[in-house]
Amino acid sequence: MSHKATNWFSEVPADLLTSGEFRVLFFLADCHNPSRGCFPEQEFLREKTGLSNGGLNKCLSGLETKKLIRRKQRFNAKTKTRLSTLYILGCDEDLTVDPTPQSGDGSNSTFDAAPSPLSGQTQLHPSGDKPVSEPVKEPCGPGAGPQTNDFPSEFLKEFTAAFPRIGNLEKTEAALRQAIADGAKPEVILASAKAYAVEQEGNKTRYIAYSENWLAQARWVQFEQPVADTADAEKVTERWVKAIKTGHQTLARHCSIATARDLIARMLVTEEECRAAGISL
């Protein structure tokens, strides 16, 4: 993902997108090249997002309607065959204004037509898709769990908005699906993510767990309690005090230095107790 696309994507309001649109836009931004454009094949996008043929096109149409992308058909000048679709992102053009038609498709993009490593020649429908006989269902990534119908459609977006450090989006979604398939409650995971964000305030980013690792280690379990109390700062404080005073290093080592110093200043724990619990002050 280019810095240009990264900065732009990070500023797109989370509540503007559906869960599917979020995944599609993430991987379009991930394929973006600031000098050559963005033209992954739809097969690649279906594989990465786990969406069906129709689901992917619905998300692409939604992103166009919201003025976040524009699709442009490309052709081989010699053979006249269609090439993979060029996706113009909002970081490349102001898509909120109507383009000045310079060609049959009405786009004024200056990107060249050379295919990227992720694309090649392909016969596309006007929507930019390949014909398939039935929806394609792909796992979200390596180690993905079963595609369960119990996975809330907006859950991924809510989780990524709450968790303090999102790593690999595919693995994060796969871990969420697996956790729910194994019996975890979405509201508990979400509330625990918010509690984890509270406890990590002031901590250096490198000490905060990546989302997929936090989920794979089932670390929401340490926060599991009535959901109404989970994100309460005082409840989080009580858990840290208990972990430090009992010398529970497995939990205490995830406590930020800033949090530990705050607990010391409030005379809830001592510096010696923190060091004994494995916190390097």
TORZAKE-658731 format. One line per 8 residues: their letters; for each residue x, y, z of N, C-alpha, C. Coordinates in Angstrom, 3 decimals. Layout:
% TORZAKE-658731
A> X:Y:Z:X:Y:Z:X:Y:Z ~ ...
% end
This chain:
% TORZAKE-658731
MSHKATNW> 0.849:-1.186:0.000:0.000:0.000:0.000:0.886:1.237:0.000 ~ 0.622:2.179:-0.892:1.418:3.389:-0.950:1.056:4.292:0.229 ~ 1.988:5.188:0.595:1.712:6.138:1.676:0.519:7.018:1.318 ~ 0.438:7.367:0.054:-0.650:8.225:-0.425:-1.996:7.554:-0.178 ~ -2.095:6.279:-0.566:-3.345:5.544:-0.386:-3.604:5.265:1.096 ~ -2.540:4.981:1.861:-2.689:4.699:3.288:-3.301:5.892:4.012 ~ -2.741:7.076:3.776:-3.231:8.285:4.441:-4.677:8.583:4.049 ~ -4.969:8.401:2.770:-6.337:8.658:2.303:-7.315:7.670:2.916
FSEVPADL> -6.964:6.379:2.898:-7.861:5.346:3.419:-8.127:5.554:4.904 ~ -7.106:5.967:5.645:-7.267:6.144:7.093:-8.240:7.273:7.433 ~ -8.473:8.176:6.476:-9.355:9.312:6.724:-10.784:9.064:6.263 ~ -11.040:7.915:5.621:-12.408:7.591:5.207:-13.221:7.243:6.452 ~ -14.325:7.927:6.734:-15.111:7.643:7.936:-15.585:6.192:7.967 ~ -15.362:5.500:9.094:-15.722:4.084:9.200:-17.215:3.867:9.034 ~ -18.029:4.834:9.530:-19.476:4.638:9.456:-20.035:4.909:8.063 ~ -19.170:5.290:7.132:-19.614:5.520:5.761:-19.710:4.218:4.984
LTSGEFRV> -18.976:3.196:5.433:-18.834:1.958:4.675:-19.540:0.785:5.325 ~ -20.017:-0.131:4.478:-20.468:-1.420:4.983:-19.231:-2.270:5.231 ~ -19.398:-3.407:5.904:-18.262:-4.286:6.168:-17.604:-4.747:4.871 ~ -18.424:-5.123:3.876:-17.875:-5.571:2.594:-17.152:-4.472:1.867 ~ -17.723:-3.265:1.869:-17.079:-2.125:1.201:-15.753:-1.792:1.861 ~ -15.709:-1.926:3.182:-14.464:-1.662:3.912:-13.360:-2.599:3.440 ~ -13.684:-3.907:3.323:-12.683:-4.881:2.892:-12.234:-4.615:1.457 ~ -13.181:-4.336:0.582:-12.843:-4.089:-0.821:-11.957:-2.858:-0.950
LFFLADCH> -12.324:-1.771:-0.257:-11.544:-0.541:-0.355:-10.152:-0.728:0.241 ~ -10.059:-1.529:1.305:-8.747:-1.798:1.913:-7.810:-2.443:0.898 ~ -8.293:-3.464:0.177:-7.420:-4.169:-0.758:-7.181:-3.390:-2.043 ~ -8.114:-2.526:-2.421:-7.841:-1.635:-3.548:-6.715:-0.664:-3.169 ~ -6.803:-0.126:-1.962:-5.747:0.774:-1.498:-4.422:0.031:-1.354 ~ -4.489:-1.239:-0.950:-3.290:-2.046:-0.786:-2.590:-2.282:-2.127 ~ -3.364:-2.321:-3.220:-2.801:-2.549:-4.558:-2.396:-1.257:-5.252 ~ -2.628:-0.140:-4.600:-2.403:1.156:-5.250:-0.925:1.450:-5.478
NPSRGCFP> -0.623:1.909:-6.676:0.717:2.388:-7.021:0.569:3.851:-7.423 ~ 1.229:4.786:-6.739:0.993:6.209:-6.992:1.331:6.669:-8.409 ~ 2.186:5.942:-9.103:2.559:6.371:-10.451:1.875:5.564:-11.550 ~ 1.409:4.358:-11.213:0.841:3.497:-12.254:-0.640:3.205:-12.068 ~ -1.182:3.496:-10.900:-2.596:3.280:-10.689:-2.909:2.005:-9.931 ~ -4.133:1.547:-10.071:-4.611:0.384:-9.319:-5.495:-0.451:-10.229 ~ -5.057:-1.661:-10.566:-5.881:-2.501:-11.438:-5.746:-3.986:-11.127 ~ -6.088:-4.404:-9.903:-6.095:-5.839:-9.590:-7.257:-6.529:-10.307
EQEFLREK> -7.092:-7.789:-10.621:-8.178:-8.546:-11.219:-9.263:-8.825:-10.177 ~ -10.476:-9.033:-10.656:-11.566:-9.307:-9.728:-11.380:-10.652:-9.022 ~ -10.732:-11.593:-9.678:-10.452:-12.869:-9.027:-9.611:-12.653:-7.777 ~ -8.639:-11.751:-7.878:-7.787:-11.414:-6.739:-8.625:-10.783:-5.624 ~ -9.519:-9.854:-5.982:-10.341:-9.188:-4.979:-11.317:-10.156:-4.313 ~ -11.888:-11.075:-5.080:-12.791:-12.056:-4.487:-12.044:-12.952:-3.507 ~ -10.840:-13.366:-3.898:-10.043:-14.239:-3.030:-9.682:-13.545:-1.731 ~ -9.287:-12.279:-1.809:-8.837:-11.554:-0.625:-9.983:-11.144:0.300
TGLSNGGL> -11.124:-10.775:-0.283:-12.235:-10.286:0.545:-13.179:-11.385:0.989 ~ -13.153:-12.552:0.308:-14.082:-13.609:0.641:-15.492:-13.349:0.134 ~ -15.645:-12.355:-0.730:-16.963:-12.017:-1.253:-17.305:-12.857:-2.474 ~ -18.587:-13.037:-2.711:-19.027:-13.726:-3.916:-18.910:-12.777:-5.099 ~ -19.150:-13.314:-6.276:-19.107:-12.521:-7.501:-20.057:-11.324:-7.418 ~ -21.324:-11.607:-7.061:-22.304:-10.535:-6.955:-22.031:-9.601:-5.792 ~ -21.546:-10.163:-4.677:-21.252:-9.335:-3.510:-20.147:-8.334:-3.777 ~ -19.123:-8.768:-4.525:-18.031:-7.866:-4.847:-18.516:-6.711:-5.711
NKCLSGLE> -19.306:-7.028:-6.743:-19.794:-5.964:-7.619:-20.732:-5.008:-6.897 ~ -21.501:-5.535:-5.936:-22.368:-4.670:-5.145:-21.538:-3.682:-4.328 ~ -20.445:-4.167:-3.748:-19.571:-3.294:-2.960:-18.876:-2.253:-3.843 ~ -18.418:-2.682:-5.019:-17.763:-1.742:-5.938:-18.740:-0.655:-6.374 ~ -19.974:-1.046:-6.657:-20.982:-0.060:-7.051:-21.259:0.903:-5.898 ~ -21.298:0.352:-4.666:-21.516:1.209:-3.507:-20.389:2.211:-3.310 ~ -19.139:1.774:-3.527:-17.991:2.673:-3.381:-18.010:3.758:-4.452 ~ -18.483:3.408:-5.652:-18.614:4.417:-6.709:-19.695:5.431:-6.357
TKKLIRRK> -20.818:4.936:-5.861:-21.910:5.831:-5.489:-21.475:6.809:-4.403 ~ -20.618:6.335:-3.508:-20.130:7.185:-2.411:-18.934:8.033:-2.816 ~ -18.605:8.027:-4.115:-17.539:8.875:-4.672:-16.169:8.568:-4.073 ~ -15.935:7.279:-3.779:-14.630:6.883:-3.250:-13.748:6.257:-4.327 ~ -14.364:5.667:-5.338:-13.618:5.095:-6.459:-14.342:5.396:-7.759 ~ -13.638:5.226:-8.864:-14.253:5.254:-10.192:-13.634:4.128:-10.995 ~ -14.455:3.377:-11.728:-13.955:2.287:-12.550:-13.798:2.745:-13.997 ~ -12.697:2.351:-14.601:-12.432:2.703:-15.994:-12.025:1.448:-16.760
QRFNAKTK> -12.747:1.153:-17.833:-12.400:0.006:-18.656:-11.166:0.319:-19.499 ~ -10.293:-0.684:-19.640:-9.069:-0.523:-20.429:-9.049:-1.561:-21.549 ~ -8.398:-1.192:-22.654:-8.326:-2.085:-23.814:-6.896:-2.167:-24.326 ~ -6.545:-3.334:-24.858:-5.267:-3.492:-25.541:-5.375:-2.808:-26.889 ~ -4.497:-1.832:-27.157:-4.589:-1.040:-28.377:-4.425:-1.884:-29.642 ~ -3.678:-2.975:-29.557:-3.412:-3.797:-30.746:-4.493:-4.851:-30.955 ~ -4.834:-5.572:-29.893:-5.765:-6.691:-30.041:-7.216:-6.283:-29.807 ~ -7.432:-5.084:-29.260:-8.769:-4.570:-28.954:-9.484:-5.387:-27.873
TRLSTLYI> -8.742:-6.234:-27.157:-9.348:-7.016:-26.082:-9.348:-6.211:-24.792 ~ -10.277:-6.536:-23.921:-10.372:-5.822:-22.650:-9.246:-6.238:-21.713 ~ -8.761:-5.304:-20.959:-7.800:-5.562:-19.893:-8.512:-5.416:-18.557 ~ -7.815:-5.715:-17.477:-8.427:-5.571:-16.158:-8.816:-4.113:-15.920 ~ -9.861:-3.935:-15.132:-10.394:-2.607:-14.859:-9.390:-1.747:-14.088 ~ -9.322:-0.466:-14.438:-8.516:0.499:-13.691:-9.412:1.122:-12.632 ~ -8.981:1.053:-11.371:-9.728:1.659:-10.273:-9.058:2.976:-9.897 ~ -9.761:4.056:-10.097:-9.256:5.379:-9.727:-9.759:5.681:-8.325
LGCDEDLT> -8.843:5.870:-7.393:-9.197:6.105:-5.996:-9.310:7.599:-5.697 ~ -9.970:7.885:-4.601:-10.154:9.277:-4.207:-8.868:10.001:-3.863 ~ -7.784:9.244:-3.641:-6.495:9.896:-3.370:-5.829:10.372:-4.658 ~ -6.324:9.916:-5.811:-5.750:10.307:-7.106:-6.519:11.436:-7.773 ~ -7.817:11.487:-7.537:-8.665:12.515:-8.130:-9.735:12.924:-7.139 ~ -10.280:14.122:-7.344:-11.442:14.537:-6.577:-12.659:13.938:-7.260 ~ -13.152:12.836:-6.728:-14.252:12.115:-7.363:-15.611:12.699:-7.032 ~ -15.632:13.758:-6.232:-16.906:14.385:-5.895:-17.369:15.332:-6.985
VDPTPQSG> -16.481:15.622:-7.960:-16.858:16.481:-9.086:-16.921:15.627:-10.338 ~ -17.800:15.971:-11.255:-17.947:15.209:-12.488:-16.731:15.420:-13.375 ~ -16.187:14.323:-13.937:-15.015:14.437:-14.803:-15.367:15.051:-16.150 ~ -14.351:15.600:-16.802:-14.522:16.106:-18.155:-14.286:14.973:-19.118 ~ -15.305:14.539:-19.863:-15.128:13.384:-20.746:-14.054:13.629:-21.787 ~ -13.086:12.710:-21.846:-12.053:12.771:-22.858:-12.050:11.502:-23.691 ~ -12.831:10.529:-23.255:-12.924:9.272:-23.969:-14.314:8.729:-23.759 ~ -14.583:7.600:-24.321:-15.913:7.035:-24.259:-16.390:6.734:-22.863
DGSNSTFD> -15.462:6.549:-21.899:-15.896:6.174:-20.555:-16.026:7.359:-19.629 ~ -15.659:8.557:-20.100:-15.869:9.746:-19.293:-14.841:9.962:-18.214 ~ -13.703:9.275:-18.243:-12.674:9.446:-17.221:-11.533:10.255:-17.781 ~ -10.917:11.075:-16.936:-9.781:11.867:-17.382:-8.505:11.445:-16.679 ~ -8.434:10.200:-16.257:-7.243:9.713:-15.567:-6.051:9.729:-16.509 ~ -4.878:10.039:-15.948:-3.645:10.064:-16.743:-2.792:8.839:-16.525 ~ -3.290:7.832:-15.782:-2.513:6.623:-15.568:-2.335:5.889:-16.882 ~ -1.156:5.261:-17.042:-0.943:4.499:-18.272:-1.690:3.178:-18.210
AAPSPLSG> -1.655:2.447:-19.315:-2.447:1.231:-19.420:-1.641:-0.029:-19.194 ~ -0.395:0.088:-18.740:0.425:-1.098:-18.518:-0.126:-1.891:-17.348 ~ -0.285:-3.203:-17.498:-0.847:-3.996:-16.398:0.107:-4.098:-15.232 ~ -0.474:-4.192:-14.026:0.332:-4.352:-12.820:0.643:-5.820:-12.618 ~ 1.540:-6.155:-11.677:1.855:-7.563:-11.416:0.638:-8.375:-10.988 ~ -0.404:-7.700:-10.499:-1.567:-8.422:-10.019:-2.608:-8.621:-11.101 ~ -2.370:-8.095:-12.286:-3.383:-8.160:-13.316:-2.811:-8.656:-14.619 ~ -3.677:-8.933:-15.521:-3.284:-9.362:-16.846:-4.473:-9.230:-17.749
QTQLHPSG> -4.391:-9.730:-18.986:-5.505:-9.609:-19.882:-6.640:-10.493:-19.418 ~ -7.852:-9.974:-19.532:-9.014:-10.734:-19.128:-10.238:-10.184:-19.816 ~ -11.143:-11.070:-20.183:-12.403:-10.651:-20.768:-13.355:-10.312:-19.642 ~ -13.829:-9.071:-19.605:-14.673:-8.616:-18.520:-16.054:-8.248:-19.027 ~ -17.045:-8.383:-18.151:-18.349:-7.852:-18.431:-18.302:-6.344:-18.244 ~ -19.315:-5.581:-18.694:-19.317:-4.127:-18.489:-19.131:-3.734:-17.043 ~ -19.511:-4.601:-16.120:-19.337:-4.284:-14.701:-17.910:-4.487:-14.251 ~ -17.065:-5.055:-15.139:-15.685:-5.315:-14.758:-15.506:-6.690:-14.190
DKPVSEPV> -16.473:-7.585:-14.373:-16.410:-8.890:-13.742:-16.263:-9.991:-14.768 ~ -15.797:-11.144:-14.328:-15.736:-12.332:-15.148:-16.998:-13.145:-14.925 ~ -17.531:-13.794:-15.977:-18.727:-14.616:-15.778:-18.405:-15.855:-14.960 ~ -19.258:-16.169:-13.997:-19.114:-17.392:-13.231:-20.474:-18.050:-13.134 ~ -20.498:-19.358:-12.931:-21.753:-20.082:-12.908:-22.438:-20.009:-11.560 ~ -21.684:-19.725:-10.509:-22.259:-19.645:-9.178:-21.362:-18.787:-8.314 ~ -21.895:-18.245:-7.202:-21.069:-17.401:-6.334:-19.830:-18.141:-5.862 ~ -18.737:-17.393:-5.780:-17.479:-17.963:-5.326:-17.319:-17.648:-3.856
KEPCGPGA> -17.098:-18.665:-3.038:-16.891:-18.462:-1.608:-15.466:-18.842:-1.264 ~ -14.725:-17.872:-0.827:-13.328:-18.088:-0.487:-13.116:-17.775:0.978 ~ -12.179:-18.425:1.625:-11.830:-18.055:3.000:-11.174:-16.700:3.013 ~ -11.223:-16.021:4.146:-10.667:-14.688:4.233:-9.155:-14.689:4.296 ~ -8.528:-15.810:4.543:-7.082:-15.839:4.597:-6.618:-17.152:5.178 ~ -5.299:-17.349:5.268:-4.767:-18.584:5.828:-5.287:-18.805:7.232 ~ -5.727:-20.029:7.506:-6.204:-20.351:8.840:-7.605:-19.873:9.126 ~ -8.320:-19.401:8.065:-9.655:-18.878:8.292:-10.569:-19.986:8.771
GPQTNDFP> -11.445:-19.661:9.687:-12.380:-20.625:10.205:-13.584:-20.746:9.303 ~ -14.595:-21.465:9.721:-15.774:-21.666:8.908:-16.505:-20.375:8.649 ~ -17.118:-20.267:7.455:-17.893:-19.091:7.114:-19.243:-19.212:7.808 ~ -19.369:-18.664:8.974:-20.577:-18.826:9.757:-21.566:-17.708:9.490 ~ -22.853:-18.071:9.425:-23.896:-17.087:9.226:-24.135:-16.265:10.475 ~ -23.530:-16.653:11.598:-23.700:-15.921:12.846:-22.758:-14.725:12.943 ~ -21.923:-14.511:11.949:-20.976:-13.396:11.978:-21.719:-12.106:11.632 ~ -21.867:-11.169:12.570:-22.612:-9.929:12.309:-21.964:-9.133:11.180
SEFLKEFT> -22.783:-8.614:10.284:-22.272:-7.940:9.093:-21.436:-6.707:9.428 ~ -21.746:-6.021:10.505:-21.030:-4.788:10.854:-19.942:-5.017:11.909 ~ -19.760:-6.270:12.319:-18.872:-6.538:13.450:-17.417:-6.192:13.139 ~ -16.944:-6.540:11.938:-15.550:-6.259:11.603:-15.273:-4.764:11.669 ~ -16.185:-3.969:11.135:-15.992:-2.519:11.144:-15.984:-1.980:12.573 ~ -16.877:-2.496:13.413:-16.935:-2.046:14.799:-15.676:-2.448:15.558 ~ -15.205:-3.669:15.300:-14.010:-4.140:16.002:-12.784:-3.323:15.589 ~ -12.600:-3.095:14.287:-11.425:-2.348:13.823:-11.454:-0.896:14.299
AAFPRIGN> -12.656:-0.368:14.514:-12.756:1.000:15.028:-12.395:1.061:16.507 ~ -12.611:-0.043:17.228:-12.382:-0.056:18.679:-10.979:-0.493:19.063 ~ -10.396:-1.425:18.302:-9.124:-2.007:18.717:-7.973:-1.024:18.449 ~ -6.999:-0.924:19.359:-5.955:0.101:19.238:-4.882:-0.152:18.181 ~ -4.734:-1.397:17.703:-3.685:-1.655:16.705:-4.121:-2.774:15.756 ~ -4.619:-2.383:14.592:-5.075:-3.356:13.604:-3.883:-3.808:12.766 ~ -3.721:-5.125:12.677:-2.630:-5.676:11.882:-3.111:-6.115:10.518 ~ -3.064:-7.410:10.241:-3.516:-7.958:8.969:-5.033:-8.098:9.003
LEKTEAAL> -5.710:-7.387:8.092:-7.172:-7.359:8.127:-7.776:-8.724:7.819 ~ -7.190:-9.443:6.881:-7.697:-10.773:6.541:-7.630:-11.714:7.747 ~ -6.454:-11.754:8.379:-6.269:-12.654:9.519:-7.128:-12.224:10.701 ~ -7.334:-10.905:10.833:-8.187:-10.404:11.903:-9.616:-10.890:11.716 ~ -10.135:-10.755:10.499:-11.500:-11.212:10.250:-11.611:-12.732:10.417 ~ -10.607:-13.447:9.923:-10.622:-14.903:10.061:-10.633:-15.308:11.531 ~ -9.835:-14.612:12.358:-9.778:-14.921:13.787:-11.100:-14.584:14.477 ~ -11.726:-13.493:14.066:-13.027:-13.136:14.622:-14.069:-14.201:14.285
RQAIADGA> -14.074:-14.625:13.032:-15.025:-15.654:12.607:-14.805:-16.960:13.390 ~ -13.519:-17.306:13.555:-13.206:-18.541:14.272:-13.638:-18.456:15.731 ~ -13.400:-17.303:16.342:-13.765:-17.124:17.747:-15.273:-17.264:17.935 ~ -16.029:-16.664:17.048:-17.485:-16.744:17.148:-17.965:-18.162:16.863 ~ -17.335:-18.812:15.878:-17.681:-20.203:15.584:-17.393:-21.107:16.777 ~ -16.391:-20.728:17.588:-16.033:-21.519:18.770:-16.884:-21.180:19.986 ~ -17.803:-20.225:19.823:-18.732:-19.934:20.905:-18.580:-18.586:21.587 ~ -17.577:-17.785:21.181:-17.409:-16.463:21.798:-18.544:-15.535:21.367
KPEVILAS> -18.947:-14.649:22.254:-20.016:-13.704:21.948:-19.421:-12.423:21.352 ~ -19.955:-11.959:20.218:-19.423:-10.743:19.584:-19.391:-9.539:20.518 ~ -20.457:-9.394:21.347:-20.497:-8.230:22.228:-19.404:-8.283:23.292 ~ -19.022:-9.493:23.701:-17.945:-9.641:24.687:-16.605:-9.300:24.053 ~ -16.373:-9.792:22.838:-15.113:-9.487:22.137:-14.994:-7.992:21.908 ~ -16.083:-7.360:21.474:-16.044:-5.926:21.182:-15.806:-5.111:22.453 ~ -16.512:-5.455:23.516:-16.322:-4.738:24.777:-14.914:-4.945:25.315 ~ -14.380:-6.141:25.133:-13.013:-6.424:25.592:-11.995:-5.632:24.780
AKAYAVEQ> -12.254:-5.482:23.478:-11.358:-4.677:22.634:-11.334:-3.230:23.108 ~ -12.488:-2.728:23.506:-12.563:-1.351:24.017:-11.814:-1.235:25.346 ~ -11.947:-2.256:26.190:-11.232:-2.248:27.467:-9.728:-2.302:27.241 ~ -9.315:-3.107:26.269:-7.881:-3.202:25.954:-7.366:-1.856:25.453 ~ -8.178:-1.162:24.661:-7.788:0.162:24.169:-7.605:1.145:25.317 ~ -8.487:1.045:26.319:-8.390:1.921:27.490:-7.093:1.669:28.242 ~ -6.770:0.400:28.461:-5.585:0.083:29.250:-4.291:0.390:28.504 ~ -4.347:0.477:27.185:-3.142:0.731:26.408:-2.927:2.207:26.088
EGNKTRYI> -3.807:3.058:26.561:-3.641:4.494:26.345:-2.303:4.964:26.919 ~ -1.527:5.653:26.102:-0.225:6.132:26.543:0.893:5.146:26.320 ~ 0.577:3.921:25.951:1.611:2.924:25.703:2.199:3.115:24.309 ~ 3.457:2.759:24.125:4.073:2.847:22.817:3.465:1.787:21.901 ~ 3.302:2.153:20.636:2.613:1.275:19.686:3.245:-0.103:19.615 ~ 4.579:-0.169:19.674:5.241:-1.466:19.508:4.942:-2.442:20.644 ~ 4.411:-1.929:21.747:4.075:-2.800:22.867:2.608:-3.233:22.840 ~ 1.848:-2.735:21.886:0.433:-3.084:21.771:0.291:-4.261:20.810
AYSENWLA> -0.491:-5.233:21.173:-0.644:-6.439:20.350:-1.348:-6.122:19.038 ~ -0.933:-6.813:17.983:-1.670:-6.738:16.732:-3.018:-7.434:16.925 ~ -4.019:-6.959:16.222:-5.375:-7.472:16.400:-5.473:-8.971:16.167 ~ -4.836:-9.490:15.103:-4.969:-10.914:14.807:-4.307:-11.781:15.886 ~ -3.203:-11.287:16.482:-2.534:-12.035:17.548:-3.353:-12.007:18.842 ~ -3.903:-10.841:19.142:-4.740:-10.690:20.343:-5.926:-11.633:20.280 ~ -6.520:-11.753:19.095:-7.676:-12.643:18.924:-7.262:-14.106:18.961 ~ -6.161:-14.421:18.266:-5.711:-15.820:18.213:-5.361:-16.343:19.601
QARWVQFE> -4.887:-15.454:20.482:-4.530:-15.843:21.844:-5.720:-15.770:22.805 ~ -6.905:-15.440:22.239:-8.143:-15.351:23.042:-7.969:-14.441:24.247 ~ -7.302:-13.319:24.042:-7.011:-12.443:25.170:-8.222:-11.645:25.643 ~ -9.349:-11.733:24.897:-10.546:-11.079:25.394:-11.080:-11.770:26.651 ~ -10.666:-13.032:26.862:-11.163:-13.807:28.002:-10.789:-13.133:29.318 ~ -9.617:-12.503:29.367:-9.179:-11.883:30.621:-10.046:-10.693:31.002 ~ -10.829:-10.184:30.027:-11.714:-9.050:30.309:-13.170:-9.483:30.474 ~ -13.437:-10.764:30.264:-14.819:-11.220:30.201:-15.519:-11.040:31.541
QPVADTAD> -16.590:-10.267:31.502:-17.424:-9.979:32.657:-18.683:-9.329:32.095 ~ -19.654:-8.946:32.895:-20.829:-8.282:32.338:-20.419:-7.151:31.413 ~ -20.984:-7.161:30.208:-20.530:-6.247:29.159:-20.627:-4.791:29.566 ~ -21.607:-4.437:30.363:-21.791:-3.044:30.745:-20.594:-2.515:31.514 ~ -19.848:-3.411:32.190:-18.724:-2.976:33.010:-17.381:-3.089:32.308 ~ -17.328:-3.783:31.161:-16.054:-4.183:30.586:-15.165:-3.019:30.220 ~ -15.738:-1.967:29.632:-14.934:-0.845:29.166:-14.753:0.224:30.241 ~ -15.230:-0.030:31.446:-15.122:0.948:32.517:-13.673:1.040:32.981
AEKVTERW> -13.149:2.244:33.022:-11.734:2.443:33.343:-11.377:1.924:34.730 ~ -12.286:2.073:35.698:-11.995:1.623:37.059:-11.910:0.097:37.125 ~ -12.735:-0.576:36.338:-12.663:-2.034:36.299:-11.328:-2.487:35.721 ~ -10.884:-1.756:34.690:-9.585:-2.071:34.097:-8.481:-1.865:35.125 ~ -8.576:-0.765:35.880:-7.582:-0.475:36.911:-7.536:-1.585:37.959 ~ -8.697:-2.059:38.377:-8.755:-3.128:39.373:-8.060:-4.392:38.871 ~ -8.243:-4.700:37.588:-7.610:-5.898:37.038:-6.092:-5.756:37.021 ~ -5.606:-4.551:36.658:-4.156:-4.346:36.642:-3.573:-4.455:38.046
VKAIKTGH> -4.242:-3.850:39.014:-3.758:-3.895:40.404:-3.681:-5.345:40.879 ~ -4.712:-6.121:40.581:-4.738:-7.516:41.001:-3.623:-8.311:40.330 ~ -3.428:-8.082:39.009:-2.392:-8.814:38.272:-0.998:-8.483:38.807 ~ -0.773:-7.213:39.122:0.549:-6.782:39.602:0.805:-7.291:41.021 ~ -0.172:-7.145:41.889:0.014:-7.538:43.285:0.164:-9.051:43.454 ~ -0.464:-9.820:42.576:-0.347:-11.279:42.659:0.831:-11.797:41.836 ~ 1.554:-10.877:41.176:2.715:-11.280:40.390:2.354:-12.090:39.158 ~ 1.170:-11.833:38.596:0.704:-12.576:37.416:1.392:-11.988:36.178
QTLARHCS> 2.595:-12.481:35.876:3.401:-11.886:34.816:2.771:-12.031:33.438 ~ 2.034:-13.115:33.188:1.421:-13.313:31.877:0.496:-12.159:31.519 ~ -0.225:-11.657:32.516:-1.118:-10.522:32.286:-0.411:-9.194:32.501 ~ 0.364:-9.108:33.569:0.969:-7.832:33.948:1.951:-7.309:32.908 ~ 2.612:-8.194:32.170:3.603:-7.721:31.203:2.969:-6.953:30.058 ~ 1.629:-7.043:29.908:0.940:-6.288:28.868:0.515:-4.899:29.363 ~ 0.779:-4.631:30.626:0.441:-3.320:31.178:1.432:-2.287:30.663 ~ 0.922:-1.153:30.191:1.818:-0.120:29.679:2.597:0.524:30.830
IATARDLI> 3.768:1.067:30.497:4.574:1.747:31.509:3.822:2.948:32.062 ~ 3.107:3.653:31.174:2.352:4.826:31.603:1.275:4.433:32.614 ~ 0.595:3.320:32.358:-0.439:2.858:33.284:0.168:2.450:34.618 ~ 1.304:1.734:34.556:1.963:1.298:35.785:2.390:2.498:36.633 ~ 2.939:3.513:36.002:3.376:4.708:36.742:2.189:5.448:37.347 ~ 1.053:5.414:36.618:-0.154:6.050:37.154:-0.637:5.302:38.394 ~ -0.574:3.977:38.352:-0.984:3.187:39.516:-0.065:3.434:40.705 ~ 1.231:3.597:40.417:2.187:3.885:41.494:1.901:5.248:42.096
ARMLVTEE> 1.637:6.234:41.214:1.358:7.589:41.690:0.087:7.627:42.542 ~ -0.860:6.759:42.233:-2.113:6.707:42.998:-1.982:5.811:44.226 ~ -0.759:5.284:44.449:-0.432:4.449:45.600:-1.284:3.176:45.646 ~ -1.614:2.667:44.460:-2.373:1.421:44.364:-1.437:0.214:44.312 ~ -0.242:0.432:43.793:0.802:-0.588:43.768:2.126:0.101:44.041 ~ 3.151:-0.696:44.288:4.475:-0.124:44.509:5.359:-0.396:43.295 ~ 6.453:0.355:43.226:7.399:0.156:42.127:7.995:-1.244:42.197 ~ 8.251:-1.725:43.408:8.811:-3.064:43.579:7.844:-4.134:43.085
ECRAAGIS> 6.562:-3.960:43.341:5.560:-4.924:42.884:5.493:-4.954:41.360 ~ 5.614:-3.791:40.753:5.591:-3.720:39.298:6.773:-4.461:38.689 ~ 7.941:-4.219:39.254:9.139:-4.885:38.734:9.040:-6.408:38.942 ~ 8.513:-6.818:40.084:8.371:-8.238:40.372:7.384:-8.905:39.408 ~ 6.440:-8.115:38.909:5.447:-8.655:37.964:5.948:-8.621:36.525 ~ 7.178:-8.135:36.356:7.765:-8.158:35.013:7.612:-6.894:34.220 ~ 7.210:-5.794:34.866:7.055:-4.503:34.188:8.345:-3.720:34.315 ~ 8.957:-3.381:33.178:10.217:-2.645:33.182:9.929:-1.147:33.209
L> 10.163:-0.530:34.342:9.873:0.903:34.490:11.046:1.757:34.044
% end
